Amino acid sequence: MSKWTTGEWVQAYTDDGALVHGYLIAASAPIQTALLQVTHSDNKELMGKEIAVSDRGMKKLSDSPRKSEQELRSLIDLALQIRDEEWFNELTGELRSGPKRMRRREDGAGYKPVNRLGSPDIR
């Protein structure tokens, strides 16, 4: 059995020596390899791709809080690709409970129009 779990954030090196960060899609114990969805790398060509890496030098990254709506949406897409329903439900719940955008109330109170640059200074 593998010591790695699908969905974990990891850092690893490719056979060519490129540093990669990403999410584990799958890990195989007998041959000690892992399939990784690359999110960041010093080799720009690897970003966004699925690659196989040795788990020998792989390190688990700390579980950091999700920072952006876009990051959550990307993770939701990944959960759909790998058909991980539990992870999908967790991520969509996190997206729903994230910071709420200012919504217009029926009476218009508290509504402040904003231009497309994000400034309330509309002219």
C-alpha positions in Angstrom: 0.0 0.0 0.0 1.2 3.5 -0.9 2.0 6.1 1.8 0.5 8.7 -0.5 -3.1 9.7 -0.8 -4.9 11.0 -3.9 -5.4 14.7 -3.7 -2.3 15.5 -1.5 -0.2 18.5 -2.4 3.3 17.4 -3.1 6.7 18.6 -4.3 8.9 16.3 -6.4 11.6 16.3 -9.0 11.3 14.8 -12.5 13.9 12.5 -14.0 15.3 15.6 -15.8 15.6 17.4 -12.5 12.7 19.9 -12.8 11.1 20.9 -9.6 7.3 20.4 -9.7 4.4 21.1 -7.3 1.0 19.6 -7.7 -1.7 17.2 -6.7 -1.5 13.5 -6.6 -3.8 11.8 -9.0 -2.6 8.3 -8.2 0.2 6.5 -6.4 1.5 3.0 -7.0 3.2 1.2 -4.1 4.9 -1.8 -5.9 6.8 0.4 -8.4 7.0 3.5 -6.2 5.7 6.0 -8.7 3.0 8.7 -8.6 0.9 10.4 -11.2 1.0 14.1 -10.5 -1.1 17.0 -11.9 1.5 19.8 -12.1 0.3 23.2 -10.9 3.8 24.9 -10.6 7.2 24.1 -12.0 10.5 25.7 -12.8 10.0 24.0 -16.3 7.0 26.0 -17.7 6.3 23.3 -20.3 5.2 20.9 -17.5 2.6 23.2 -15.9 -0.9 21.9 -16.2 0.2 18.5 -17.4 -0.1 15.0 -15.8 3.3 13.4 -15.2 4.7 10.3 -13.6 7.4 10.9 -10.9 9.3 8.7 -8.5 7.9 9.0 -4.9 11.5 8.6 -3.6 12.2 12.3 -3.3 8.6 13.4 -3.1 7.6 15.6 -0.1 4.2 16.4 1.1 3.4 20.1 1.2 1.6 21.7 4.1 -2.1 21.9 3.8 -2.6 25.6 3.2 -6.0 27.2 3.1 -7.4 27.8 -0.4 -6.7 31.3 -1.4 -8.7 32.1 -4.4 -12.0 31.2 -6.1 -10.0 30.4 -9.3 -7.9 27.9 -7.4 -10.9 26.2 -6.0 -12.5 26.0 -9.4 -9.4 24.4 -10.8 -9.4 21.9 -8.0 -13.1 21.1 -8.7 -12.2 20.5 -12.4 -9.5 18.1 -11.2 -11.8 16.3 -8.8 -14.2 15.8 -11.7 -11.5 14.5 -14.0 -10.4 11.9 -11.5 -14.0 11.2 -10.5 -13.5 11.8 -6.8 -17.0 12.6 -5.6 -16.0 13.1 -1.9 -13.3 15.7 -2.8 -15.6 17.4 -5.3 -18.3 17.8 -2.6 -15.7 19.1 -0.1 -14.4 21.7 -2.7 -17.8 22.9 -3.8 -18.8 23.3 -0.2 -15.7 25.4 0.4 -16.4 27.5 -2.7 -20.0 28.1 -1.5 -18.9 29.1 2.0 -16.1 31.4 0.8 -16.2 35.2 0.9 -19.6 36.4 -0.3 -19.8 39.0 -2.9 -21.8 42.1 -2.2 -25.3 41.4 -3.4 -28.0 43.8 -4.3 -30.8 43.8 -1.8 -34.4 44.2 -3.1 -34.7 47.7 -1.6 -31.3 48.8 -3.0 -29.8 49.5 0.5 -26.2 48.7 0.8 -25.7 48.4 -2.9 -22.7 50.3 -4.3 -22.2 50.2 -8.0 -18.6 49.3 -9.1 -17.0 49.8 -12.5 -15.3 47.0 -14.3 -11.9 48.1 -12.8 -13.3 47.4 -9.3 -13.5 51.1 -8.3 -16.7 52.5 -6.8 -15.7 55.8 -8.4 -18.1 55.8 -11.4 -18.1 58.7 -13.8 
